[in-house]
Structures are given as C-alpha cells and as structure tokens.
C-alpha cells in the first residue's frame, strides 16, 4: 500500500440547515419496544443534563438545568416527571400523549418546593405502588465483574433508586433495563431507523464542517480561542464540550482540553473536536506545512484508518474489526488508545462492539464513530481523524433515498469523493456522514494537502 500527501479539493457536499424531525409514531414505537423488552409493570428512564441521551431518544425531550424521569406504564401511560424549569420546555417533546408532572425535588436548590416536593408521593400519584415491578434505565450499566452487592446497582441518581424501592416495597423489584437501550448489538439505540440516520447526518455534517473551518483557518500566531471561534457555532445541540489544544515540542497535547488564550506557533501539535447529536468530528496534526518524521507516522496511522473502512461491514464481528485495525497500526509502531470505533447518537459514546474477542456483529442501522486515536505520540505531536458513519443494507438505503433524498445524495457524493480522491472504494453498506470524509491533513498550515492512497 502506498500512501502519499497530495493537494485535494474537498467538494462542498452541502451542510443541512434544518434537523430532520423524528415522527411521533417513531417515538411511540421506541417506547413500546422498551416496555415490551423490559417485561416489567413500569419502566423508569433517568435523565439529567449530562445524561440525557436515553430520554431524548425516546421522547425528543432532554432536561435542561435539572433532572427528569420518563415513566412508561400500564395502559400506555407516558409521563414526564420534571422540575420547575422544564415544565414549560417539556411540552416540546415529540412523544404523543405525554403527561407532564411536576416534582420540585428535581429542581435546582433554592427554588420553590412548596407544591410537589416529594418524589415518592409524586410517583404514587402517577400510579406506581406496592407490588409493582420496575425496570430502571440509567445512563450506562454495569458488567458482572463490576458489582458484588446482593441487589443490583444502577448508574442513576441514588435518590431515584432509593425512592423507587421505597414506593414498591421490595428492593429486588427494581431491575436494570439499561441494556435494552444500550447493548452494543441488540440495544434499541444500537440499531436505529431511517429518521434517526437522517437526524444523525445533520449533526455529523455540521460538526465536521465546523472542525474543518477551525483546521483550514488556523494561522501561526492565533490564540486557541481565535482558532476555535472559526467553527461558526450556531447553537447546535452539543453532546460533548468543544475541544481545542496545542503544545510545543516536549509538552503533551491534551486532547480533551478546552481552548485557552495560548498562542499557537509554527511546529506546535494541535487538536480539535466538535460533537453534535449524531457524531463527533476531530482532527489533530501539526501547526506546520511539513515535517518528514511526522509525515511517516501520519502515513502509518492513515493505514490503520484505511483498514477500518476496508474491514468494517454488516455481519463483521467487532473483535475481528478490532484485531485488523490494531494489527495494521502495530506494523507502523502504533496502537489505538481506545476502541477503534463505537456507537454514537445523542451522546458521543453509547457503547462499542469493537473490543478484543467480541463476537457482537455490526448490523444494518448501526450509527458508528470511527475513533482510532493513535498511541504513543511524542510530546508536542498529535494525530487524529474521527468521523461518523452508519451501516445500512440495501433496504435501508432505499428507504433513506425515498424519504430523505437530499441526505442520500450527500452520502453518495461523499462516497464518490472518497473513491476518486482518497482512494477508498467503500462497501455499499457504509454511509459516510461527515462533510470531510477521511480527510486528514497532517499539516494544518497546508490543510489543502491530504493523505490519500495512490
């Protein structure tokens, strides 16, 4: 395989303006599937500002400033339990027939609690009582090796767990149903519908366009704030903080860092990431226009990215994808800091079937982020090229083309660009959602020069 650095013009694939709306019937189907798979009398979904993806996926509502609960119960009850500030916001939820119930203990401290201060009383008023069984969904779930207690533990507020156990009268009657939503192969959020694919493309396209404005606009002497400001943030829903970091030779480039007033100088390592609902986009390289030693490492990294695209497909086991990518990186003296690929959605990382020895298989409808972070990197160097894709079989691709022709057209244009300019002929199942698909400029002061296969 020969990889070279050459001048490439990235086409304007178009950046969608309006985020496609999820139909009310789709939200209802998701809620019904969750209750059926949970097999309990009630399902309770916990959310707060940091952990809102599950409730957003099910309802189109995510709490702001405070916590919230979604109750799914007998007779198709759909109840949002919210605090003071979300009472006016919750009616925007897309799940039809939803009841909005106030519980002021979910509100911020110091706010009025004179009307509905007690969560247990609110849950009883909603119909949850002694003898009921409850499936609780938190923001993630524990593996068997992570917990030793006699009762299940939950990744959710202790207040919520304790109150549910109090109200039903039997601590063992509250079970963890988070895997129904977040299992990396069978979870409801692991395999999404055509509407969610279109909504994901909106976020991934816009996030990647924002990152490219940062990368292509960088100039020697910029402050990190000035460089990041070029992203052109327009109020999109973030699922991670905006990242930008730089460092000179001999100092670590801390990729998760937020921008500061530090001045970027020629030769510095630089990295940035922007993540909206649907996908994170990240690029990292040198604030330079050339460096032979760095270019050799960048080519070895790019070979690992190519192996991802050429191995991944519907039906491929996550463990096999992991082995292929890590083996390719190893030939260049590199490894992958995290799983080379994971599920993405309203949160930046849902779960990942791409793990050593995993038999979980990639499936049509899986929304993926290609997250190959190379290690080790000398202090002062940084490399990264993250973007979102979705897997889709022929039937799902046809549905996407019929319902969202502009989305499908952008995807096909990206596929053609990757084949013609980057040298990667994607399998039909891989739908690139990024505005800069596999576009890796190792040198940001020469961002028109991308790595490509000859």
N, C-alpha and C positions, 0 to 999 in steps of 0.2 A: 504494500500500500504506500503510495506517495502522497504526501500532504504538503501543500505549498501555501504561501501567503501571496494573495493577489488582489488587485483592485476589483471590487464588486459593487455594483449599484443595486441597492435594495429597493425594489419597487414600492410604490405606495399602494398597499393592498386595501387601504381604506380602514378607518377606525370607526366602529359603530357608535352612534350617538345615544340612542335610547336602549336601555337594557330590556331585553325581551321579558315580558311578564309571564309568570308561571300561572297557568289556568287554575281556577278554583277546584275543578274536578281532579286535577293532578294532586293538589294538596290533600284533598279528601281521600284519594286512593292511597297516598302515603300514610295518612293517619290510620286508615282502616287496616292496611298491611301491618303496621306496627302493632296494633291491638290484637290482630289475629295471631301473629307470630309470638307475641308476649304470652298469651294464654292466661292472663290474669284478669281480675274483675276491673281493675283500673290500671292505667299507665300514667305515670307522672314523669314529665320531662323537665329537668332542671336547667336553668339558664341564668347567666349574669353577663355583664358587659364583655368580659374576656372570653366567656364560654357560651356563645350564643348560636353556634352553627346548627346544632340539632333542632332547636326550636325554630330557627329561621327556615331550615329545610322543610319542616312540617307545616309551617303556618305562614311564612312570609313576614313574620314579626320577629324582631330581636330587641331585647330590652336596652334601654339607654339610662345610664346612671345607676340602675338598681337591678335587683334580681327579679326573676319571674318564673312561674311554673305553668306548664301546659298539662291539663288533666283530660285524659281520654277515657270515657266511662260508658257504662251501660246505656242502652238506648241512643247510641251515637252522640253522647254528651261531648262537647268540645268547649273547654273552659280555659281562659287565660287568667291566671291569678297574678295581679300586678300591684305595684306600689303607686304612690301619689302621682309621680311624674309621667308614668306610662299609661295612665287612664285615658289621656287624650290621644296618645300615639297608637295604642293597641287597636283601635278600630280600622287602621290601615292594613291589618292582617288579611292575607288572601284566602285563608281557610274559611269557607262559608259556614254560617250558622253558629259562629263562635260567641260564647258568653264571656263578658269581661267582668271579673270580680275583684274587688279591692281588698288587699291585705297590707296594712300600713307598716307592718314589721319588715316588709321588703323595701321600704323607703329609706332614704338616707337619714342619718341621725340628726335629731333636732327638728325634723319636720313633724307636722301634726300626726298624732296616733290616736286621736280621741274616738274615731268611728269604728275602725276594724284593726285593732292592734294585735290580735291573737291568731296565729296561723292555724292552730288546732281547731279553733272554733270556726274559722273560715272553711277549712276542709270538711268539717262535719256538716256545715250548712250546704256545701256542694253535694253531699250525699255519701261521702266516704265514712264508713262506720266500722264498728267492731265486727270481726269475722271476715272482712273483705281481704282479698289478696291484691297486692300492688306490685307492679313492675316499675322500677325506678331507672330512668336513663340519666346518667351523669355525662361528664364531658369526655371521659375515657373509662376503660375498665381494666381490672387487674388480672394478670395471669395467675395460675395456680401457685406458682413459685413465689409470688409476691405477698401472700397473705396467709397467716396461720390461725386467725381467730375462729371461734366456734360459729359465729354468724358472719354473713357476707359483709364486706365493707364496700364503700361507694366513693367514687370521685364526684362528690356533690357536697353541698353545704351540710354540716353536722346538724344544724337546726332543722333542715328539711328531713333528714334521715330520722332523727330522734322524734320529730313530730309525727311522721307517718307511722312509726312503730307504736307511738302512744295512741294514736287515733284508732288503729285496727286492733290493738290489744295483744298482738303477738309479734314479737320482733322477727320471727322466722317467716312471717307472711309477706315481708318486703324483700323482693328479689331483684337482682341486677339484670336489666334487659338492654343495657347499652350495646352489647354485641349485635343485637337485632339491627341497630342502626349503623354500627361502625366496624363490624367484622371485615377484614380486608378482602374477602372473596364473596361472602354472602350478605353483607350488610346492605340495608336499603340505600345508604349513601355511597356504597362502593360501586353500584351499577345504576346509572341514572338514565332518565328518559330524554327524549329529543329536546324538550323545552329547557331542561337543565343544561344540556350541551350548548344550546344557543346562548343561554344566560352566561355560562362559563366562558364562551368565546368572547363575549362582550368584555368581561373583566380581564381575561388574559391578553386580548388585543390591546386594550387601553393601558394595562400595566407595562407591557413590553414596549409600547410606543413611548411611554413616559421614561423608561430606563434608557431608551435609545437617545432621547433628547438630552439626557444627562451625559451619556458617553460621548456622543458626537459633538456636544457643545463644550466639553472641557477644554480649558486653556491654562497654560502654565501661569501661575500666579493667582488663580481663582481661590477664593475661600471655599471650604466644603459647603457652607450654606449657599453661596452663589451658584456653585455647580449643581446642587440638589434642586435649587429653585427652578432650574430649567425644565424640570419634569412636567410643569404645567398642571399641577394638581387642580382638579375641577370638582372635588367633593365626592369622588367615588368611595364606595364602602371599602375600607381597608380591612384586611384580615391579618395584618402584621404591621408593625411600625415601619416607617420608611428608613432605609439604611444607606449610609454613605460613610466610608472610612478611607483614610490614606495614611501612609507612613513612609519614612525614608528608609534607605538600606540599613539593616541592622535592627530595625524596630518592627514588631509584629503588626500586621494589618488585621485589625479585629473586625471581622465581617459583620457582626451583629450590632455594631455601634451606630448610633445616630450621628448625623453631621454636627460639626462644630465650626468654630471660626478659623481652624487651622488652614494655612495657606498651602495649596498643592504645588509642588515643584517638580520640574522635569526629572524623571527617573524614579519618582515615588511609586509604590504599589497603591492601587486604587480599587475599590469595590463599591458596588451599589446594588440595591434591590428595592423593588416596589411590588406590593402584593395586594390585589383587589380580589373580591369574591370571584373565584374561578381560576386563579392561578397567579403564582409569583413569577416574576422575571428578574434575573440577576445577571450582571456581567462584572468581571474582575480582570484586571490586567496591569500594565504599567503605564504611567503618565509619561510616555515617551513615543518616539517614532521608529524605534528599532533597538534590538539588543539580541545578538546571536544566541547567547546562552539561554536567555529566557524563551526565545522562539523554539529552541529544541524541546524544552519542557512543554511548551504550549502545544506542539505537534503531538507529543506523546499523550497529552490529555485529550486532545481532539480525537485521537484514535479511539480512546475509550468512549467518547460520545458517539462516534460512528458505530461502534459495536453495540451500543444500546439500541439505536434506531434499526440496526440490521438484524438484531436478535428478537426484540420485542414483537409480539403478535398475539392475537387471540389464541388461547389454548396453551401458551407457553407458561411453564411453571416459574413462579417467582424466584425459586432457588437457582434454576438454570440461567435466568437472566442475570442474577447476582454473580454467578460464577464466571460467566462470559465477560461481563464488564470488568470485574476485578482482575481477571486474568490478563485482559488486554492492557489495563492500566499498569499491572505489575511488570509487563515487558518493558515499560518505559520508566520503571523505578518509582511508580506512584501507587497509591491506594485511594479508596473512597472514604471520606471522613464519616459519612452516614450512609444509609441505604441508598443505592443508586436508583432512585425512583420511588415515588409514594403517591397515594391518593390525595386529591386536593378538592376543595369545594368552598363552602362558606368559611372554613378555617384553612389555614395554609397547609396543615398536615393532618389528615384524617387517620390514616393507618398505612401500612405497607405490606404487600405480599412479597416484596423483593427483599428476602432475607436468606441467610445461609441455610440450605437444606429445605426451604419452603416448597411444599407441594401445591400451594394455592396458585391457581391459574389466572392469567389475565383473561378478562371477559369483555364481550361487547358491551359498551356503555360505561366502561371504567374511565373516570377522569384522572389523568396522571400528570404529575410534575416530574420532569427529568432533572434529578437533583444529584448530579455527580460532582462532588466537591473534592478536588484533588489534594492529597497529602503525601509526603510532607512538602511544605513550601518554606524556603528560606525566609527569614525575617526581611521584610521590605518587598516581598513578592506576593502577588495574589492572582489566582486564576479561577474563573467560574463562568458557566454558561447554562443558566436554568431557564426552562420554558415549559409551558403546559401543552399537553396533547390529550386527545380522547380516543379510545378504541371503539370502532363501530363496524359491525358486519354489514353485508350488502343491504339487508332490510332496513337497518337503522340509518344507513347513509341515504337510502331512497326517501325515507320519511323526512330526514333533515332537508333534503333538496326540495321536497314538496312543500313543507311548512315554512322553511326559512331559506329561501333560495339565495339571498344575499350572503348569508353565513356560509352556505355550501360553496358559493362562488369564491369567496375569500380563501376558504380552505383549499380548494383546487388550485388557485393561483399560487398559494404558498407551496403546495406540493410540487408544482411545475418549477418554481424557482429553486427549490432545494435540489431537484434533479438536474436542472440545467446549469446552475451556478455553483452549488455547493458539492455536487457530485454524489448525492444520496437519492436513489430512487426508492421512495417509501413504499412499504406494503400498503395495499388498498385500505387496510384496517386502521392505519394511523392517521388521525386528523390533527394536523398542526394548528394550534390556536393562536400562536404568537405572531405579532407584526414583524418580528425579526427572527424567523425560524432558523435555528442553528447558526446564527450569525455571530461569530466570535472574532472580534478584533483584539489581538493580544496587546496592541499599542494604541492607546486612546487618542494620542495626538496624531495618529494616522488611521482614524476609525473607518476610512473607506477601504482599508486593506483587511480582508477577512481570510481566515483559514478555510481551505477547500481541498477536496480530493481531486487529483489530476486524472 
